[in-house]
Amino acid sequence: MKNEKLISIAKDLDKEPPSSPRKMLGGYVILARCLDKCRSFLVGKNGEYNYWPCSLCEQLETFTGIDHEEMKDFISTGTSDEEVAEWVNARSKVQNRMEIINWNNKMRDMRPSEMPDDAQKFLESYIPENVPVHRPVYVWFDVFDLEEGRL
């Protein structure tokens, strides 16, 4: 039986998008979005959104050194946003605040041309198919915020 608390806090991603990758949680960009997607995945309300593989979540997990399955298991208990933030901060291999700030800024400022070749190849067709026409994409996060109507 699924956790009732988890069910009650999971977004229905068929009805609303996950948080912007720019939204901060626990001092990290991307974390709030990954949390939304994981909760929704766990209760079967993720719609077309993938929790794994997900390039954003993978970036966060690689930077922090947090195991994907451990994070998913912790979130599956129905923990609050604040509890997840505390859990991530306690387990992150990166404890230096300035390193985290630098990483956040790198993620916020990453242009598609700075991404690995496979990501650039994917975005080459994804952007014209999914981002509103005449809306320029300056940085990677713009793709999500334009497509989901925040910009």
N, C-alpha and C positions, 0 to 999 in steps of 0.2 A: 504494500500500500504506500502511495506517495505521501510525502510530508505535507500536511495541510498548510503549514506556515509557508512553505516553499510555493505551493500552489497559489496562495493568496497574494504573494508579493511578485510573482513572475509576470512580466509583461506579455501580452498577446501580440507577438510581432507580426501577425496578420493585420492587426488594427492600428498599431503604432510602431514606429521604428525604435531601435535601441538608442541609448544615449549617444550623443556626439562623441567621437574619439577625443575631442578637445576637453570634455568635461573631466574635471579632476576628482579623484577619489583616493584618499590615503596618500596624497602627494604625487600621484601618478596620472598622466593622461592615459587613455585607453582602458584603464581598469574598470571604470563604470560601464563602458560598453561591453566589455568581456563578461562582466557580471550579469548584465541584462540578458545577453545571448546565452550564457550558460544556464541560468535559471529557466529561461524559456525552452531551451533544448531539453532540460531534465523533465519538464512537465508536458512536452509535446506541443508547445505553442510557438515554435521558432519560425514557422512559415518558411520563407525562402532563405532565411539567414542561417549561416553555418557557424557553429561554435568551434568545430574542429574538422577539417583544417581551416584556420582563419589567420591570415597574415598579421593582423593587428595583435591578436592574442598571442601568437607565436613571438612577435617582437617583444611583448611585455614579459612573457615567460622566459625567453632567452636572456633578456637583460637582468631580470631578478634571480634567475636560476631556480625558479619555482616549477615543480613538476606539474604538468597538465592534469594528470589523473588525481593527484593529491588535492589540487585546487578544486577540481570538479566534485570530489568526494566531500570536501568541506562545505562547499556551497550547497550541496544536496541536502544538508541538514536543516536548511531554512534560515541560515544566519542572515543578520541584517547587513546593510551596506557598511556600517561602522565596524562590525565584527570582521567582515572580510578585509577591510582596510587594515585593521590591526593585525590580522593573521598574515597578510602579505608583507607588511612592514616588519613583522617579527621574523619572517622566514627568508626575506630577500637577502641575497648574497651581497647586495649593495647597501651599505649603511651610511655612506657619506652623502649628506644632503646636496652638496654641490654637484656630485656625479649624477644624482637623480634629476636635478634641475637641468643640467646639460643634456641629459637624455630626453627629458620632456621637450626641451627646445628643439633638439634634433628631430624628434618625431613631428612636432608641430610644423617645422620648416622644411621637411623633406619634400623635394620636388620629384615628380615622376621620373625625370631624367637622372636622378641620383639613386634610383632604385635598381635592384638586380635586373639583369636582362629579362628573365622570365616574367617578372612583375611588369616591366615596361611593355613587353609583348602583349600580356593580358590586358593592360589598361589601354593599349592602342585601339582595341575594338570595343572594350567595355565602356569607355567614356562616351563615345558618340552614340552608343546604343542606350545608355542609361542616365546620362546627365542632360538636363534641359539645354536645348539649343541656345547658342549665344551667351552661355554662362561659362566664362573662362575658369579653367582649373589651374591654379597657381601652385598649390601644394597638395600632397596626397590626401590630407584630411578634407580638402574641399570636395573631393569625389563623393564622400559619404554625406557631407552636409548639404551639398547641392541636390544629390539624388533624393535625399530624405526631406527636403523642403526647409532646411534650417537657414540656408543662405539664398 
